[in-house]
Amino acid sequence: MSGVIYMDTSALAKWYVNESRSDEVDEYIRQNAPMRISDLTAVEIRSLLARRRREGRISSNNEMEAFANFQEDMRRGLLIRHPLPDGWAEGAVNLMAVLSETPIRSLDAMHIVTAQEIAAVALVTADRALADAAEAAGLSVVRF
């Protein structure tokens, strides 16, 4: 797929933590890099790794290594991080109003608006609710 591809945290996490469909995500990223992410993704990946450690699903060392790999992937340009400029929160509010019959979680609305604002050709996710909302907003979605 050519063009800007936005990847949300649910799909990106599969690259750093071995779980269902991790191999497919790995192949997708390698074929389509760089992936675009947002500041929100960085916060969510940090939170996700800490939660997995607290739940006993990964060790402290795995948590630190995964986050270090995430930071290294940004440094190397495999992930391009976009800031959340002023006004994007308002865009999320407006999106939820326009798609009032579609269940959209607040942070998912921010991911959708980010993908729209950077003119992404696709939003990559492993989250069914986000995928459905993104499609309702007119985005092409790659589901894992």
N, C-alpha and C positions, 0 to 999 in steps of 0.2 A: 504494500500500500504506500503510495507516495503522498507527501504532504504532511502537515502537522498532525501528530497523534497525541491525544491527551490520555494519560493513564491515571486512574484513581487508585486509592490506597488498597482497596480490596484485591485488585489484580496485582499491583506492584509487590504486595507483601509475599505473594507466592514466589517471587524471585529471591527473596531473602530468607524465607522459612519454608522448609520442605513440607508440602501438603498436597492435597489433591490438585492435579493439573499443573503443578509447578513446572514440569518438563515442557508442557505446551507454552506456558508463559515465557519460559527461558528462550525457547525457539522463536516465539513471536518477537520478543525484544531484540534478539540478535539479528533478526531479519529486517526489523523496522526502526531500529535506533537512529536518532535519539528519540526518547519518549519525553513528552512535555508533562510536567507536574506543576503544582502550585505550592505556595507557602503552606497552605492548608494540608497538603499531602505530607510535608515534612513533619508537621505537628502530629498528624494522625499515625504516621509510621512509627514515630517515637513512642506514642501512646500504645499502639498495638503490640510492639515488642515488649514493653514493660508489662502489659497485661498478660501476655503469653508466659512471661517469666513468673509472674505472681501466681498464675494458674498451674505452674509446674510443667508446662508444655515445652519450654526451652530453658536452658541454664543461663546464669548470669553471663558466663563467657559467650554463649551463643547470642545473647541479647547485644552485648557490646560489639561483638564481631559483625553482626548483621547491620547495626547502625553505622559502624565504621565503613563497611562495604557500601552502604547507601551514600554516605558522604563522599567516598572515593568515586562512585559512579557519577555524582554531580560534578566533581572536580574534573573527571576525564571527559565530560560532555555526553555521557550515555543518557543522562537525565538532565533536562533543562528546566530549571525552576523559575516559575513566574511569580512575581509578587502579587499580592491582592491590593490593587490600587483603590483609592477612594472611589466610591460609587458602585463597586461591585456588590456590596451587601444590598444596596438598593435594587440592583438588578435581580438579585435572588428574591427579594420581597416581591418585585413585579412579576417574576416568573411564577411564583406560587399563586399570585392573584390570577394571572392569565390561565394557568393550568389548575384552576381551583378544584376540578373533579379528579385530578391525578394526585395520589398520595406522594408528596415530596418532603423528605426530611430536610431540615435546615441546612446541614452541611452538604447534603447531596445537591441542593439548589446552588450552593457556591461552586461545587465542581462543575455543574452544568454551565453556569454563567462563565466560568473560567474557560471552559472548552469553547463556548460560543465566542467569547471576546478575543481569543487567540486564533480564531478561524480554523479550529481543528476539523480535519476531515473525518475523524472518528474519536469516540470516547471508549476507552478500554476499561472494562470492569468485571468483577466477579460477583457483584451485588445486584440481585434481580430487581429490587425496588429502584435502585439508581438507574439501571438499564431501561426499565419501563418508563421512568420519568424522562430520561434523556431522549428516548425515541419519541415520546409525546411532545418534547420541545423541538423536534425536528432534526436531532443529531443522528448520525450513523453510529451504531454501537457494535463493538466486538465484545462478546460475552465469554467469560471463562468460568 
